[in-house]
Amino acid sequence: MANFFLDNKDLQFQLDHPLMKKIVALKERNFADKDKYDYAPVDYEDAVDSYRKVLEIVGEICGDTIAVNADGVDKEGPRVVDDHVVYASGTAENHRMLTEAGVYGISLPRKWGGLNFPVVPYVMSCELVSRADAGFGNIWGLQDCAETLHEFASDEINDEYMPQVCAGKTCAMDLTEPDAGSDLQAVMLKATWNEEKKTWLLNGVKRFITNGDGDISLVLARTEEGTTDARGLSLFVYDRKHMAVKVRRIEHKMGIIGSPTCELVFTDAPARLVGDTKMGLIRYVMALMNSARLGIGAQSTGISEAAYREALKYAQERRQFGKPIIEFAPVYEMLTNMQAKVLASRAMLYETSRFVDVYKAYYHISKERKLEKEERDEMKEYNKLADAYTPLLKLFSSEYCNQVTYDAIQIHGGSGYMKDYPVERLARDARITNIYEGTSQLQVVAAIKGVTTGVYLSQMNKYEAMTYNSDLDPLHATLKAMKAEYEATVKLVEERAAANSEYLDFHARRLVEMAGHIILGYLLLYEASERECGCVDYRTAANVYIKAGAAKNTAHRVYIENSTPEDIAMFRID
């Protein structure tokens, strides 16, 4: 019996972070539900115990069912029958098992049948499922659509759809179109109010839609005739029961085969408006995308965890020249670097999740009562941090995911290139993570704001002021020096960009990576200082990651120092 939660001590420890007490108190409204629902917690310890028990259930299903089905799902894939999706048999079983376990709607309020868990344990469940099968991780993780409805839809809509999600109905977010990929302002699917039917009707085509034939879909559509930008877009909820959307085809993808990526045709599809018109992209989809990017962080970390474990196992078992290959320096160096990247990704994943948790809790409280000034200030601060950390998380976790799976194949050698071993599938699954929900390039565009506004520097200063074990002083000193180098480099770029704004854009990725290496380094330093675990060497991970990050940051600084605004012209292609 495999359990993907119990076999991961690092994951379990994330539930013990000091900020969790604040998060639980806010989420539970100081445990106001304890007299209404027999499964509501009575105190902090009871709440965390509930999280662990549910995660154990999810972890068991992941280990014994979803992971076991993953290879078969990859081979079978979904198909289109009578204009609708039929899941692979393993995918259907995965969904049935989780539904029967009653763990859907994990983050939704109890009044609709949800478990009312914070973002942190929900994201943990996403990581667990993605480690088992990244394709099914997409189907599971699209519960975030319900969170968007919870935040912005009317009570009437929520009362109808939230219980359905909690009962296991699947979701989809229908955003992209053939001519509107990353540029969602170009969306042209039309929404028209029909006075006779007293409903909105959707007409047009959507493409690259994950789980496109889901039961409940959030659809971005143009309501304002004559507009071509974001101001003309609104968000709608469409119910599959109307059978007014046809699946034209399922895309033939490189990886995440079990997740049906669909091209959809809307023909007078009745839909209900979410929130206000014209705010679809500007407000609602931006919130939805941030949640999705948090989910990709969980997916990336889950895939990385699976790939690292497969590589470690193979290196321990494979013998060459009379000994296991793990005893060869190039192999154990590679494995140690892989583990450091996995732990760094996870540390960033749950730091970001905690920021999101506090912000969202205050947001929902603000809909119930007026916040005190201190509460409003805290909400704004955590919202700012969540917005700054989310693109950083998505960038680093997805890039590391691709690197870790690449190295996992390398450790397997020729065997890793064959379909006989899971790493081949994991590498294919990994490749999408730094593409969808905003490419790495777009994450840099979002993250550079954290550089120019000083948000990242402010957090570095807070991390620097924390107390760490004295034996970690050399690493702390390295991070301080990295911060000083980062500050000087940012100043240099801003000075040179005053004469040519493109200079900042050109070096944005280097600056963002410098910031990320420092922030992730501090998160690992904290874990190395605070945690002891026989199965995870946090000190080694912190050492390896920080020293590598210092070298990379210096390389970025030197490159920038030797790069003039005039040099940019060399890279332009006519």
Secondary structure by P-SEA (a helix, b strand, c coil): ccccccccccccccccccaaaaaaaaaacccccccccccccccaaaaaaaaaaaaaaaaaaaacccccaaaaaaacccccccccccccaaaaaaaaaaaaacccccccccccccccccaaaaaaaaaaaaaaccccccccccaaaaaaaaccccaaaaaccaaaaaabbbbbbcccccccccccccccbbbbbbccccbbbbbbbbcccccccccccbbbbbccccccccccccccccccccccccccccccccccccccccbbbbccbbbbbccccccccccaaaaaaaaaaaaaaaaaaaaaaaaaaaaaaaaaccccccccccccaaaaaaaaaaaaaaaaaaaaaaaaaaaaaaaaaaaaaaaaccccaaaaaaaaaaaaaaaaaaaaaaaaaaaaaaaaaaaaaaaacccccccccaaaaaaaaacccccccccaaaaaaaaaaaaaaaaaaaaaaaaaaccccccaaaaaaaaaaaaaaaaaaaaaaaaaacccccccccaaaaaaaaaaaaaaaaaaaaaaacccccccaaaaaaaaaaaaaaaaaaaaaaaaaacccccccccccc
